[in-house]
Amino acid sequence: MGAAAKRKKAQRNRDLELSDEISFARFNLYTLGTRLSLARVMAEELSWWADEDEKLIGFVFKDTVDNDYGWQILARDRVNKFRCVKPQVSLRSEAYATVGLRLAIAATLRNDDIDVLGFQGDEPNAPTDVLSVPEGTDLEKLHPYFRELYERPGRAPARAVVGEIGPWLAPADPHFVEEFQFHQFDQRLWELYLWASFRELGFDITQLEAPDFICAAPGIEFAVEATTVAPSQSGALASHPEPRTQEEMQEFLADYMPMKFGTPLTNKLNKVDSEGRHYWEKEETKDKPFVIAVADFHKQAEKQQLGSMTYTQSALWPYLYGHRVEWEMVEGELRSSAVENSIHKYGEKQVPSGFFDLPEAENISAILFSNAGTIAKFDRIGVVAGFAAPRHNYLRFGYRFNPDPNATSGIPFSEDVSDSSYEEGWTDELQIFHNPNARIPLDHNWLTGLAQFYFDSSGNQFSLIPEHHVWSSGTMVLSISGDESSK
């Protein structure tokens, strides 16, 4: 080998050392808003790479149409989103594409101004950082849960996740940051969670003033309005039952919680804009399935207690369909039947059961629910992506779906989120309840991976539940104190 060839080989080896493979979870967090729905159909991602400082990231893919290979390099744009800056296609093999990507990363680091390389020309003038508190702010005035996210060292993974997602949502709403930090933390975190979940499902998202999202992919388009169950400040429901016994819990879930869910859902059902139009009557939403996404934040977790959202989901089905499910074991076989509810009553207040039977409810295609739109979810996603706080452990416990047809409870689990084998997606806890009376039904084939529920007027019920579905869970964030070297 001649001197020139040796120098070329040595330079090539040095260039290859400038990039390392990163996990899909980490790359996916960086690019959750970048991928277009069509790209997910046309390309299969094979490996993911970055330079040491992660100013450049890239991936190798197989073109599923032409069966050849390619790569892309992404850099941050003016508002800190990762955008494609250099693509290459029509390569003969995965190995050839991988080497090509890594050499291109090295060449880009040498020859380009990385700080402006990703600028696209369509960004706002300044980035929006949802975690940046205005100078001089009295921290005591921040929402207590935002302050938990903002200050606590163990929340570093959640901060990393919110920091990546925030720029995709906040610029569309001038009030987002203020409300997230001061007044409506739960509601805004719920929107962040929904956006991430829809992106994971493969939808392109357009943000509107009302409703919140238009989700689209080849062959489907639907609208989503987000809402939350909040604490009652007055009226009969302001007196919280605080159930302790099994009997008290059953009564709580049979009457109090259906009424709590009913308030935000009927408010959205009946709401009209200044022109008298319901959500589904606007130009952007007309003739599209319309979904209301609801989360329960009416009672937060307290010491040695779980937040209400972990156990109130069982109250939603009876309220929506106007029936409750009763079951018994007969010779080792689980038999269930739907029994009609008439009303839900608590104190002097009562409401009719069966949201989907209300006037105008045929315009609601489905109700989406999750009990996972919390800081804990963002923490776990961040830990899986490699952003765990130093000297902290993250332990998750809860119940997963039990596929046994005779099961009456979920499968308990306890897992170390920091373990390299641990996996979690945004949609693992999502549930969708389809309206049997829907004027425009939502096709369940586009929502595979979610727990989906059906019920008709004849009392027939069925569900489509993936085995990875999580019914409920809690997360412990453990801070490691002391000198580990002395142990």
Backbone torsions as a table, in degrees:
resi	resn	phi	psi	omega
1	MET	NA	129.3	-178.0
2	GLY	-74.5	169.9	-177.1
3	ALA	-63.0	-41.4	-179.2
4	ALA	-63.6	-41.5	179.5
5	ALA	-65.5	-38.6	178.2
6	LYS	-64.3	-41.7	179.0
7	ARG	-64.3	-40.0	179.5
8	LYS	-63.9	-42.5	179.2
9	LYS	-65.1	-42.0	179.7
10	ALA	-63.5	-41.5	178.3
11	GLN	-64.8	-39.2	178.4
12	ARG	-61.6	-43.7	179.3
13	ASN	-64.7	-38.5	177.3
14	ARG	-65.5	-38.9	179.1
15	ASP	-64.0	-39.8	-179.8
16	LEU	-66.8	-24.6	179.4
17	GLU	-76.3	-9.4	-177.5
18	LEU	-84.8	-2.1	177.7
19	SER	-136.6	150.1	177.7
20	ASP	-134.9	154.3	177.5
21	GLU	-73.2	139.3	175.9
22	ILE	-118.9	164.8	-178.2
23	SER	-73.6	156.0	175.1
24	PHE	-61.4	-38.9	-178.5
25	ALA	-59.3	-41.1	180.0
26	ARG	-69.9	-47.4	178.7
27	PHE	-60.7	-40.2	-177.7
28	ASN	-64.3	-37.5	176.5
29	LEU	-63.7	-44.1	-179.9
30	TYR	-63.2	-30.7	-170.3
31	THR	-117.7	17.0	-175.2
32	LEU	-57.5	-32.8	179.1
33	GLY	-94.9	-3.7	-172.0
34	THR	-86.8	-43.6	-174.4
35	ARG	-64.4	138.2	171.1
36	LEU	-89.8	151.0	-177.2
37	SER	-59.3	-37.0	-179.0
38	LEU	-66.0	-34.4	-179.7
39	ALA	-63.9	-32.0	179.4
40	ARG	-65.9	-28.5	179.9
41	VAL	-82.5	-35.3	-171.7
42	MET	-90.2	-14.4	-175.5
43	ALA	-138.7	144.2	174.7
44	GLU	-110.6	116.1	-180.0
45	GLU	-73.9	136.8	-173.6
46	LEU	-114.3	-37.8	178.6
47	SER	-155.7	160.7	-171.7
48	TRP	-134.5	138.1	-169.8
49	TRP	-138.5	159.8	177.8
50	ALA	-158.1	156.8	170.5
51	ASP	-78.1	173.9	-172.9
52	GLU	-58.5	-38.6	-178.0
53	ASP	-91.4	-1.0	-179.1
54	GLU	57.0	33.4	170.9
55	LYS	-78.7	-28.1	174.4
56	LEU	-119.7	133.7	171.2
57	ILE	-127.5	160.6	-179.3
58	GLY	-160.0	168.1	178.7
59	PHE	-146.8	154.5	175.6
60	VAL	-104.5	138.7	-177.6
61	PHE	-138.9	160.6	171.5
62	LYS	-107.6	129.1	176.4
63	ASP	-75.5	113.3	-175.6
64	THR	-76.7	-8.9	176.9
65	VAL	-90.1	-49.3	-176.1
66	ASP	-97.3	-9.0	-179.8
67	ASN	60.5	30.1	170.5
68	ASP	-115.4	-167.3	-169.3
69	TYR	-128.8	163.2	178.0
70	GLY	-163.0	-178.3	176.4
71	TRP	-148.6	162.9	173.6
72	GLN	-138.6	145.4	170.8
73	ILE	-110.6	137.4	178.7
74	LEU	-122.8	145.5	175.0
75	ALA	-136.1	163.4	-176.8
76	ARG	-77.2	139.9	178.5
77	ASP	-88.2	-167.6	-174.1
78	ARG	-62.7	-27.1	-178.7
79	VAL	-109.3	19.5	170.2
80	ASN	81.8	14.3	174.1
81	LYS	-88.8	142.8	173.8
82	PHE	-76.8	127.5	-179.5
83	ARG	-131.4	152.2	179.9
84	CYS	-67.9	132.8	178.0
85	VAL	-122.0	-26.8	-179.8
86	LYS	-145.3	115.8	175.6
87	PRO	-110.7	158.0	171.7
88	GLN	-145.2	135.5	-177.3
89	VAL	-131.9	176.5	174.4
90	SER	60.4	43.4	177.0
91	LEU	-97.4	153.7	-166.3
92	ARG	-80.4	-22.0	-176.2
93	SER	-155.0	161.5	176.8
94	GLU	-63.7	-42.5	-179.2
95	ALA	-62.0	-42.0	179.5
96	TYR	-64.7	-41.3	179.0
97	ALA	-66.6	-37.7	-179.1
98	THR	-64.5	-47.2	177.7
99	VAL	-63.0	-40.9	179.7
100	GLY	-61.0	-42.0	178.3
101	LEU	-62.3	-46.4	-175.1
102	ARG	-67.6	-37.3	176.4
103	LEU	-69.5	-35.1	178.6
104	ALA	-68.1	-36.2	175.7
105	ILE	-61.2	-45.2	179.3
106	ALA	-62.4	-44.5	-179.7
107	ALA	-64.4	-37.6	179.3
108	THR	-66.6	-40.4	177.6
109	LEU	-61.5	-36.3	-178.9
110	ARG	-77.1	-37.7	-164.4
111	ASN	-108.7	-14.7	-173.6
112	ASP	-114.2	156.0	172.3
113	ASP	-85.0	98.1	-171.9
114	ILE	-62.7	-31.0	-175.7
115	ASP	-65.9	-22.5	-179.2
116	VAL	-122.1	-1.4	-175.8
117	LEU	-57.6	-37.9	-174.7
118	GLY	-84.0	-3.6	-178.0
119	PHE	-62.6	131.2	-173.6
120	GLN	-108.8	-18.0	179.8
121	GLY	91.2	-4.9	179.8
122	ASP	-112.6	11.0	-176.7
123	GLU	-86.4	160.7	167.2
124	PRO	-61.4	165.8	-176.5
125	ASN	-67.8	-28.5	-176.8
126	ALA	-137.8	148.0	177.9
127	PRO	-69.2	155.4	176.3
128	THR	-112.9	115.5	179.8
129	ASP	-107.7	107.9	-175.8
130	VAL	-69.9	-12.6	179.9
131	LEU	-100.3	-0.5	-179.4
132	SER	-87.5	111.0	-179.3
133	VAL	-85.4	131.1	-179.0
134	PRO	-55.2	138.6	-179.6
135	GLU	-58.3	137.6	179.0
136	GLY	86.6	0.9	-179.8
137	THR	-66.7	134.7	171.9
138	ASP	-74.0	110.3	-174.7
139	LEU	-61.5	-23.8	178.6
140	GLU	-66.4	-18.6	-178.9
141	LYS	-89.1	-8.7	177.1
142	LEU	-68.3	151.4	174.2
143	HIS	-59.0	135.9	-175.0
144	PRO	-59.3	-32.1	179.6
145	TYR	-79.8	-31.0	171.6
146	PHE	-65.9	-39.7	179.7
147	ARG	-64.1	-37.5	174.0
148	GLU	-58.1	-46.6	178.5
149	LEU	-65.2	-40.2	-172.5
150	TYR	-74.1	-36.8	-169.1
151	GLU	-106.8	-33.9	-170.5
152	ARG	-71.5	125.7	-178.3
153	PRO	-56.3	-38.7	-177.3
154	GLY	-67.9	-11.8	178.2
155	ARG	-89.9	13.5	179.3
156	ALA	-54.6	-43.3	179.2
157	PRO	-63.3	-39.3	177.7
158	ALA	-65.4	-38.4	177.8
159	ARG	-62.4	-40.8	179.3
160	ALA	-61.9	-41.9	-178.7
161	VAL	-68.5	-47.8	179.1
162	VAL	-60.9	-38.0	179.2
163	GLY	-63.2	-32.4	178.7
164	GLU	-79.7	-36.1	-176.2
165	ILE	-81.9	-37.0	-174.7
166	GLY	-48.7	-47.4	-177.7
167	PRO	-61.6	-20.9	178.7
168	TRP	-77.8	-26.1	-177.0
169	LEU	-105.2	-45.2	-168.4
170	ALA	-58.4	-40.8	-177.5
171	PRO	-60.8	-21.7	-178.5
172	ALA	-78.1	-13.0	-177.7
173	ASP	-136.6	111.2	-176.5
174	PRO	-64.8	-15.7	-178.1
175	HIS	-98.3	-3.5	-171.6
176	PHE	-57.9	-51.5	-173.4
177	VAL	-64.0	-46.9	-179.3
178	GLU	-60.6	-44.6	-179.1
179	GLU	-67.5	-38.8	178.5
180	PHE	-62.0	-38.7	-175.3
181	GLN	-85.6	-28.2	-169.5
182	PHE	-118.9	-43.9	-164.3
183	HIS	-123.5	-33.6	-171.0
184	GLN	-132.5	51.9	-176.7
185	PHE	-59.5	-49.5	-177.5
186	ASP	-59.3	-45.9	-177.9
187	GLN	-63.4	-42.1	-178.2
188	ARG	-73.5	-36.1	176.2
189	LEU	-65.3	-36.6	175.6
190	TRP	-60.5	-39.6	177.4
191	GLU	-67.8	-40.1	176.0
192	LEU	-60.2	-43.8	179.9
193	TYR	-63.7	-45.7	179.8
194	LEU	-61.7	-44.6	179.2
195	TRP	-57.7	-46.8	-179.5
196	ALA	-63.0	-39.5	-179.8
197	SER	-66.0	-44.9	179.0
198	PHE	-65.3	-36.5	176.8
199	ARG	-66.2	-40.7	177.7
200	GLU	-62.3	-34.7	178.0
201	LEU	-73.1	-10.8	174.7
202	GLY	101.6	16.8	-177.9
203	PHE	-95.4	142.0	164.8
204	ASP	-78.7	144.1	-173.6
205	ILE	-125.1	130.0	170.9
206	THR	-110.3	128.7	178.8
207	GLN	-92.3	132.9	177.9
208	LEU	-119.1	167.5	173.7
209	GLU	-69.5	-42.6	175.8
210	ALA	-162.9	125.7	-3.9
211	PRO	-69.1	-177.5	-170.4
212	ASP	-74.0	-42.1	-172.7
213	PHE	-136.0	147.1	160.6
214	ILE	-112.8	121.1	179.8
215	CYS	-105.1	131.6	-175.8
216	ALA	-142.0	144.9	172.4
217	ALA	-151.6	165.8	179.7
218	PRO	-53.2	115.5	177.1
219	GLY	97.9	-5.1	-177.9
220	ILE	-151.5	147.0	174.8
221	GLU	-154.6	130.7	179.1
222	PHE	-147.4	160.1	-178.2
223	ALA	-108.3	149.1	-178.2
224	VAL	-135.0	131.4	171.2
225	GLU	-115.4	128.2	-178.2
226	ALA	-94.8	142.4	175.3
227	THR	-150.2	167.4	-178.6
228	THR	-138.2	154.2	171.0
229	VAL	-87.7	121.6	-176.2
230	ALA	-112.8	162.7	175.7
231	PRO	-60.1	142.6	177.0
232	SER	-83.8	129.4	-178.9
233	GLN	-94.1	-17.8	-179.3
234	SER	-154.3	172.7	178.9
235	GLY	83.8	-175.2	-174.8
236	ALA	-62.2	-34.6	-174.6
237	LEU	-80.5	-5.2	178.1
238	ALA	-69.3	-22.7	176.8
239	SER	-88.6	98.4	-174.4
240	HIS	-75.6	135.8	-175.9
241	PRO	-66.5	-29.0	-176.2
242	GLU	51.2	62.4	-176.3
243	PRO	-64.8	138.5	179.5
244	ARG	-119.5	-43.6	-178.2
245	THR	-90.4	167.2	178.2
246	GLN	-62.1	-39.4	178.9
247	GLU	-64.9	-42.4	178.0
248	GLU	-64.4	-38.1	178.5
249	MET	-65.0	-41.1	178.7
250	GLN	-61.5	-43.3	177.9
251	GLU	-65.3	-40.0	179.3
252	PHE	-60.3	-44.6	-178.1
253	LEU	-77.2	-23.3	-178.4
254	ALA	-81.3	-27.6	-173.6
255	ASP	-130.3	-55.4	-174.8
256	TYR	-61.5	-50.3	-175.4
257	MET	-69.3	-40.3	174.5
258	PRO	-56.1	-35.9	178.1
259	MET	-69.7	-35.7	177.2
260	LYS	-65.1	-43.5	176.8
261	PHE	-65.4	-35.3	-176.2
262	GLY	-63.0	-35.1	-176.5
263	THR	-60.7	-56.1	-179.6
264	PRO	-68.7	-32.2	-179.0
265	LEU	-68.7	-45.5	178.9
266	THR	-69.5	-31.2	174.7
267	ASN	-60.8	-43.2	178.5
268	LYS	-69.4	-37.5	178.9
269	LEU	-61.1	-40.6	-173.2
270	ASN	-93.1	-10.0	-174.0
271	LYS	-68.5	138.3	174.7
272	VAL	-130.6	155.8	179.0
273	ASP	-87.7	-172.4	-176.0
274	SER	-63.3	-18.3	178.4
275	GLU	-99.7	9.0	177.5
276	GLY	79.0	18.2	-177.0
277	ARG	-98.7	136.4	169.2
278	HIS	-74.0	169.2	-179.9
279	TYR	-53.6	-44.2	-173.5
280	TRP	-79.5	-0.1	-179.4
281	GLU	-102.3	0.5	-179.1
282	LYS	-80.4	158.9	-177.1
283	GLU	-59.5	-37.9	-176.3
284	GLU	-72.8	-21.2	-173.6
285	THR	-115.7	-11.5	-175.9
286	LYS	-56.5	134.4	177.4
287	ASP	66.1	21.9	174.3
288	LYS	-117.5	148.5	171.3
289	PRO	-56.3	141.6	-179.0
290	PHE	-122.1	129.3	-174.4
291	VAL	-123.8	137.4	170.1
292	ILE	-103.8	127.5	178.8
293	ALA	-105.7	120.0	-174.4
294	VAL	-123.0	141.6	174.4
295	ALA	-132.3	150.3	-177.1
296	ASP	-100.1	111.7	175.3
297	PHE	-121.2	27.5	-172.1
298	HIS	-75.9	-19.4	179.1
299	LYS	-147.5	113.6	-176.8
300	GLN	-79.1	163.3	179.1
301	ALA	-63.5	139.0	175.0
302	GLU	-119.1	173.7	-177.7
303	LYS	-55.6	125.9	179.2
304	GLN	61.9	20.8	175.8
305	GLN	-136.2	148.6	176.1
306	LEU	-86.7	155.2	173.8
307	GLY	-65.7	154.3	-174.8
308	SER	-59.9	-29.4	-175.3
309	MET	-62.0	-21.2	-177.3
310	THR	-75.3	-16.6	-176.2
311	TYR	-132.4	-0.8	-175.6
312	THR	-91.4	-4.5	-176.9
313	GLN	-60.8	-30.2	-178.2
314	SER	-68.3	-11.1	177.8
315	ALA	-86.1	-15.0	-173.9
316	LEU	-76.0	-45.9	-178.2
317	TRP	-55.6	-51.3	-179.7
318	PRO	-60.1	-35.2	179.8
319	TYR	-71.4	-42.7	-177.3
320	LEU	-64.7	-45.5	-173.1
321	TYR	-97.0	-5.8	179.3
322	GLY	70.1	20.5	178.8
323	HIS	-140.3	151.5	170.4
324	ARG	-114.3	156.7	179.8
325	VAL	-101.5	125.2	173.1
326	GLU	-110.8	144.4	-176.2
327	TRP	-141.3	159.5	175.0
328	GLU	-152.5	156.6	176.2
329	MET	-96.1	123.5	179.0
330	VAL	-121.6	109.4	-179.1
331	GLU	52.3	45.5	176.1
332	GLY	79.6	4.3	-179.2
333	GLU	-114.3	132.6	179.7
334	LEU	-78.3	123.8	177.0
335	ARG	-122.0	130.9	-177.7
336	SER	-128.8	157.2	177.5
337	SER	-148.9	152.2	179.1
338	ALA	-94.7	127.0	-179.6
339	VAL	-114.6	130.2	-174.1
340	GLU	-68.7	135.6	169.6
341	ASN	-94.2	149.7	173.6
342	SER	-105.1	-53.6	180.0
343	ILE	-140.1	165.2	168.6
344	HIS	-116.8	131.8	-174.3
345	LYS	-134.0	134.5	174.6
346	TYR	-143.2	121.3	-175.7
347	GLY	61.6	-131.0	179.8
348	GLU	-93.1	2.1	-176.9
349	LYS	-101.6	141.2	173.9
350	GLN	-147.1	149.6	179.1
351	VAL	-136.1	149.8	176.9
352	PRO	-69.5	145.9	176.2
353	SER	-84.5	157.7	176.8
354	GLY	93.4	71.4	179.9
355	PHE	-57.7	-40.6	-176.4
356	PHE	-69.3	-10.9	177.6
357	ASP	-95.9	-1.7	-178.9
358	LEU	-70.9	153.9	174.8
359	PRO	-56.3	135.4	179.9
360	GLU	78.6	-9.4	-177.1
361	ALA	-68.0	-15.3	176.2
362	GLU	-63.8	-14.8	177.5
363	ASN	-84.1	-6.7	175.7
364	ILE	-95.2	114.3	-177.1
365	SER	-73.8	-35.2	-176.9
366	ALA	-167.3	161.8	172.5
367	ILE	-113.6	128.2	179.4
368	LEU	-104.0	137.6	-177.9
369	PHE	-140.1	146.3	169.3
370	SER	-151.8	147.2	173.9
371	ASN	-103.9	19.6	-172.5
372	ALA	-115.8	9.6	-179.9
373	GLY	-81.7	61.7	-172.4
374	THR	-129.6	168.7	175.6
375	ILE	-57.4	-37.4	-178.3
376	ALA	-58.6	-40.0	178.3
377	LYS	-62.7	-45.0	179.6
378	PHE	-65.1	-36.4	175.0
379	ASP	-59.4	-49.8	-175.4
380	ARG	-64.6	-42.6	177.1
381	ILE	-60.6	-39.7	178.9
382	GLY	-67.1	-39.7	178.4
383	VAL	-63.5	-45.5	179.5
384	VAL	-60.5	-32.7	179.4
385	ALA	-81.8	-1.0	175.4
386	GLY	95.7	21.6	-177.9
387	PHE	-111.7	25.0	178.8
388	ALA	-59.4	142.5	177.6
389	ALA	-70.7	140.7	176.7
390	PRO	-57.6	143.4	176.1
391	ARG	59.1	37.9	174.6
392	HIS	-136.3	144.2	171.6
393	ASN	-117.3	150.3	-177.5
394	TYR	-127.1	113.6	-177.3
395	LEU	-115.2	133.9	-178.9
396	ARG	-117.5	140.8	178.2
397	PHE	-141.5	150.2	180.0
398	GLY	168.1	-151.7	-177.0
399	TYR	-132.6	130.1	174.5
400	ARG	-102.4	163.3	176.4
401	PHE	-57.5	135.0	176.7
402	ASN	-104.4	112.7	-175.8
403	PRO	-74.0	-6.6	177.5
404	ASP	-61.9	121.7	-177.2
405	PRO	-63.2	-16.0	178.6
406	ASN	-101.9	10.0	-177.8
407	ALA	-73.9	140.2	175.9
408	THR	-113.6	2.0	177.2
409	SER	-152.8	163.3	-179.9
410	GLY	-76.3	174.9	178.2
411	ILE	-90.2	118.9	179.8
412	PRO	-68.7	145.9	176.9
413	PHE	-144.0	156.8	173.8
414	SER	-145.9	123.2	-172.1
415	GLU	-139.3	149.7	174.2
416	ASP	-88.6	110.6	-176.8
417	VAL	-63.6	-26.6	-178.2
418	SER	-77.6	-12.2	-179.6
419	ASP	-64.5	138.9	-175.4
420	SER	-63.4	-21.6	-179.5
421	SER	-86.9	-8.2	-177.2
422	TYR	-72.1	135.5	178.0
423	GLU	-130.4	147.9	176.7
424	GLU	-158.8	139.8	176.0
425	GLY	-114.9	164.8	179.6
426	TRP	-63.6	-32.4	-170.2
427	THR	-96.7	9.0	-173.7
428	ASP	-60.9	-24.4	-177.4
429	GLU	-109.4	0.4	-175.7
430	LEU	-69.9	138.2	176.4
431	GLN	-128.3	139.3	178.0
432	ILE	-129.0	131.8	-177.1
433	PHE	-109.6	111.3	-175.9
434	HIS	-81.4	138.2	-178.9
435	ASN	-81.9	117.2	179.9
436	PRO	-67.1	-17.6	-178.9
437	ASN	-102.8	11.8	-171.2
438	ALA	-60.4	131.8	174.2
439	ARG	-66.3	-38.5	176.8
440	ILE	-127.9	94.6	-178.8
441	PRO	-64.5	156.1	176.1
442	LEU	-98.7	123.3	-176.8
443	ASP	-69.1	119.0	-177.0
444	HIS	-68.8	-18.5	-178.4
445	ASN	-63.4	-21.6	179.9
446	TRP	-89.1	-1.9	-175.7
447	LEU	-122.6	28.4	177.5
448	THR	-60.7	141.1	-175.0
449	GLY	104.5	-15.0	176.3
450	LEU	-100.5	156.4	169.9
451	ALA	-79.3	120.4	-175.1
452	GLN	-119.6	137.7	-174.2
453	PHE	-125.6	139.8	179.5
454	TYR	-131.7	149.6	175.1
455	PHE	-156.1	138.9	178.3
456	ASP	-122.6	173.6	-173.4
457	SER	-66.1	-16.5	178.8
458	SER	-85.8	0.5	179.6
459	GLY	88.6	7.7	178.5
460	ASN	-81.0	130.4	-179.9
461	GLN	-130.8	142.1	172.4
462	PHE	-156.0	163.0	-177.5
463	SER	-141.0	156.3	173.5
464	LEU	-121.1	105.9	-172.9
465	ILE	-124.7	119.2	178.0
466	PRO	-70.4	150.1	-175.6
467	GLU	-65.2	-22.4	-179.1
468	HIS	-84.3	-1.3	-174.4
469	HIS	-62.7	137.4	178.3
470	VAL	-107.6	121.7	178.9
471	TRP	-72.2	-46.3	179.5
472	SER	-162.3	156.4	178.9
473	SER	-160.7	163.6	171.5
474	GLY	-130.4	161.0	-178.6
475	THR	-131.5	130.5	174.4
476	MET	-103.3	127.2	174.8
477	VAL	-103.2	113.4	-175.2
478	LEU	-106.1	125.8	176.5
479	SER	-93.5	127.9	-179.4
480	ILE	-90.2	116.8	-179.0
481	SER	-111.0	165.2	178.6
482	GLY	87.1	179.0	-177.6
483	ASP	-95.4	108.3	-178.1
484	GLU	-63.1	-27.4	-177.5
485	SER	-66.9	-18.4	-178.4
486	SER	-89.0	-5.7	-177.5
487	LYS	-84.1	NA	NA
